[in-house]
Amino acid sequence: MTREEIIKLIMELIHESVPTEDLSDVDPDIPLRDQLELDSVDFLNMVMELQMRYGLEVPEDDFIELTTLNRAAAYLGPKLEVSV
């Protein structure tokens, strides 16, 4: 999966959690929770959905890697290549 595909996937998951949120100006280097109305439950739902859809293992200690779009793409890229 490419970086762009991973970012699109994350944006889709965010949209599912908070459909009224405007995602057009999301900065890929700023933590998602700092720029969107994502609470800890929304974030956890996003991680759980990633794990269920793609059979990924994302340990709680690695959640920090999913805080921005760019970090998430870098972290998930190798995992999705193996999983998909």
C-alpha positions as CSV (number, residue, x, y, z in Angstrom):
1,M,0.0,0.0,0.0
2,T,1.4,3.4,-0.9
3,R,1.8,6.3,1.6
4,E,-1.1,8.1,-0.2
5,E,-3.4,5.0,0.1
6,I,-2.6,4.7,3.8
7,I,-3.4,8.4,4.4
8,K,-6.6,8.0,2.5
9,L,-7.5,4.9,4.6
10,I,-6.9,6.8,7.8
11,M,-8.9,9.7,6.7
12,E,-11.8,7.3,5.8
13,L,-11.6,5.8,9.3
14,I,-11.7,9.3,10.8
15,H,-14.7,10.2,8.7
16,E,-16.5,7.1,9.9
17,S,-15.8,8.1,13.5
18,V,-16.7,11.8,13.2
19,P,-18.6,12.2,9.9
20,T,-19.2,15.9,10.5
21,E,-15.6,16.8,10.8
22,D,-14.0,18.9,8.0
23,L,-10.9,16.9,6.9
24,S,-10.0,19.2,4.0
25,D,-7.2,21.1,5.9
26,V,-5.6,18.3,7.9
27,D,-1.9,18.9,8.2
28,P,-0.1,15.5,7.9
29,D,2.6,16.6,10.5
30,I,0.3,17.8,13.3
31,P,-1.2,15.3,15.7
32,L,-4.7,14.5,14.5
33,R,-6.2,15.0,18.0
34,D,-4.8,18.6,18.0
35,Q,-6.6,19.6,14.8
36,L,-9.7,17.5,14.8
37,E,-12.4,16.7,17.3
38,L,-11.1,13.2,17.9
39,D,-11.4,12.0,21.5
40,S,-9.5,9.1,22.9
41,V,-12.4,6.7,22.1
42,D,-12.5,7.9,18.5
43,F,-8.8,7.3,18.2
44,L,-9.0,3.9,19.8
45,N,-11.9,3.0,17.4
46,M,-9.7,3.9,14.5
47,V,-6.8,1.7,15.8
48,M,-9.2,-1.2,16.4
49,E,-10.7,-0.9,13.0
50,L,-7.2,-1.0,11.4
51,Q,-6.4,-4.1,13.4
52,M,-9.7,-5.8,12.4
53,R,-9.7,-4.9,8.7
54,Y,-6.1,-5.7,8.0
55,G,-5.2,-8.2,10.7
56,L,-2.6,-5.9,12.1
57,E,-1.0,-6.0,15.6
58,V,-0.6,-2.5,16.9
59,P,0.6,-2.6,20.5
60,E,-0.6,0.1,22.8
61,D,3.0,1.3,23.1
62,D,3.0,2.0,19.4
63,F,-0.2,4.2,19.4
64,I,2.1,7.2,19.4
65,E,3.1,6.2,15.9
66,L,-0.4,6.8,14.7
67,T,-0.8,10.4,16.0
68,T,-0.1,12.1,12.7
69,L,-0.8,11.1,9.1
70,N,2.9,11.0,8.2
71,R,3.9,9.0,11.2
72,A,1.0,6.6,10.7
73,A,1.9,6.1,7.0
74,A,5.5,5.4,7.9
75,Y,4.6,3.0,10.7
76,L,1.8,1.2,8.8
77,G,3.5,1.0,5.4
78,P,5.7,-2.0,6.2
79,K,2.9,-3.7,8.2
80,L,0.4,-3.4,5.4
81,E,2.8,-4.7,2.8
82,V,3.1,-7.9,4.8
83,S,-0.6,-8.1,5.7
84,V,-2.3,-7.3,2.4
